[in-house]
Amino acid sequence: MQGLDQFDDEDVNGTVFRDVITLALCGFVAVVILLLPHLNPKQQAQAAVSTTPGNVMVEARWADELDTDIDLWVQAPGDVPVGYSNKSGVIFNLLRDDLGRNADPTQLNYEVSYSRGIPPGEYAINLHMYRNKARVSPVKVTVVTSVKKPTAESAKQVLSSTVDLTVENQELTVYRFKLTEAGDLVPSSVNSLPKALRKWRQ
């Protein structure tokens, strides 16, 4: 009986040792699996920055301290104008309608529209001063247009302009321009005639 008891003790010690080693190995593997997605966060962040949700991007920006509601209006070839009262068309979508400080958790004064695709033809970009509670005149607004071609990794700025809005309900055309089927700007097509697009607000 003594011999049998001694054999059992050795077998139990061996089993405990193997269990501890197996659990340690499983824990190490679990930690490695959990860390894998976080090994190279810089590349993921850079990819997120360069990815845009559309092909033609139009941004309007004015001074953050102003309680002023400026509306960006964009019109793609053969489509309806897109702005605060008509936030989507076949081509463009208004992603951010900034109301100044009204219902805005940030101080950022910024509006942006994106297109789906790059239809060739003439594009028109308008600004409308809806409300100016800040009572500042003129309000300088910078409009930037960028194009991301289907074959490109990031968007490229093609136009930029700064205009002055002076009174409420003023609307002006920042610029009109044409893009080719490849998404290239036709330089001779750029103009900023003070001709407003037809009235879309109701």
N, C-alpha and C positions, 0 to 999 in steps of 0.2 A: 504493500500500500504506500509506503514511503516513496518508493521509486515513481509510482504513478502520480503522486501529489507534486513531486519535484518537476516532472515533465509538464504537468498542467500549468505550473507557475511560469516556466520558461515560455510556454506557448502564449500565455496571456500577455507577458511583457513584450513579446515580439509583435503581437497584434496591436497593442497600444502604440508602440513605436511606429508601425506602418500607418496607423490611423492619423497620428500626429503629422507625419511627413506628408501624407496625402492631403490633409486639410490645409497645411501650409502652402503646398503647391497650388491647390485650388484657389486659395486666397490671393496668391501672387498673380495667377492668370486673370482673376476677376479684376484686380487693380489695373493690370495692363489693358484689358478690354475697355474699362471705364476711361482710361487716359488717352486712348487712341484718337478720339475726335478732337482733343485739345492740344495735340502735339504741334500743330502749325497754324495758329489762329491768325497770323498776319496775312497770309495768302488768302484766307477766306474773307477777311475784312476788305482787302483790296478788290477782290472779285465783286463784293457787294457794292462797293462805291462805283465801280465802272459800269455796272449793269443798270440800264435805264428801262422803264416800263413801256417805252414807245420809241418811235423813230424820229419824229420832229418834236422838239421840246421848246416851248416858249415860256419864259419866266419874266415876271414883272416884280420889281423891288423898289421900295421907297423907305424913307427914314423911319426907323423903328419907334422913335419917341412920339410920332404923330398919331393922333386918333383920327385917321382919315381912311375912308373906304374907297379904294381905287379898284375898278373892275377891269380885268383883262378880257378882251374879246378876240377870238381867232376864227378865221374862215379858211378852209382848205378848198382846193379846186372842186367845183361841183357839189359842195356840201353846204349845210346851213351854218350860220354863225354860232359859235359856242361861247357862252359866258355865264354869268351868275343866274340868269333866269332860264337858261337852256344849257344845262351842264354837259350834254353829250350830243354828238352827231354821228354820222357814219364814220368819219375819220378822227375827229378830235374829241377828247374828254377833258373837262376842267377838273383837275384833281384837288385844288385848294382854292376856296373862295374866302379871301381874308376880309374881315369886316372892320379893320382897324383894331380898336381895343374892345369892341363889343363881342362878348362871348368868345374871347380869345385867351387861352391859358398862357400863351407866350407873348413876348414883346415883338416878335418877328412880323414885319409887314411884307407879305410875299404871296404872289399867286402864280400858279403853274398849270399849263395844259400840255398834254401829250397826244400824239397821233398814233393811229394803228396803220402802219405802212407809210410809204412816201409817194402818193399819187403825183404825177407830173402836172405842172400848171402853176397858176398864180395863187399865192397865199396873201392874206391881208391880216394885219395885226392892229387892233384899235385899243385905246384906253378911254375909260369913262370915269370921271370923278363923281361918284354917287353921293358921297357925304363928306364934309370937311369940318368935323367938330373942333379940330385943332385951330381953325381960323388962321391957318398959315398960308401965305401965297407968295410966290408960286410953290407948288409941291413938285419936286424933281423926282421923276420915275425913270428907272433904267430898265430897258427891255432887252433881253438876250435870247437869241434863237440859236439852237444847236440841232445838228442832224446826226443820227446814228444810222449809218448804212447797214444793210443786212450782213455784209461781209466784215464789218468793222467790229472791234472789241469794245470801243467806247465812243461816246458822242463827241462831235467836233463843232465848236462854235463857228457859225457862219455870219451872223449879224449881231450888232449891238448898237443901241441908241439911247440917249437920255433926253427926255422931253419935259417941258414944264406944263403943269395943269394949274390954272389960276382960279377958276370959280366952280361951284357945284353945278352938276349936270353938263359940264363941258366934256365933249367927246372929240377925239382926234385920231387920225390914222398915224401910227408910228412909222410904219413902212409897209410897202407891198413888194413882193419879190416872187421870182419863179424858180422852181426846182426841176431838174431833168428827171428822167426815169431812173437814172443811177443815183439820184439824191444829191447831185451837184448844183450849186447855186449858179444861176445865170447872172453874171455881174451887171450886165447892161439893163437888167429888169428891175433893179432895186430903185424904188422911189418912195418919197414920203410926202406925197401931195396932201394938202389939207382937206382932202375930200373924205368925208365920213362914210362908213358903210351904211347901208340902209338901217333904219331903226328896227331893233329886234325886241326891245323890252316892251312889256305890255302892262 
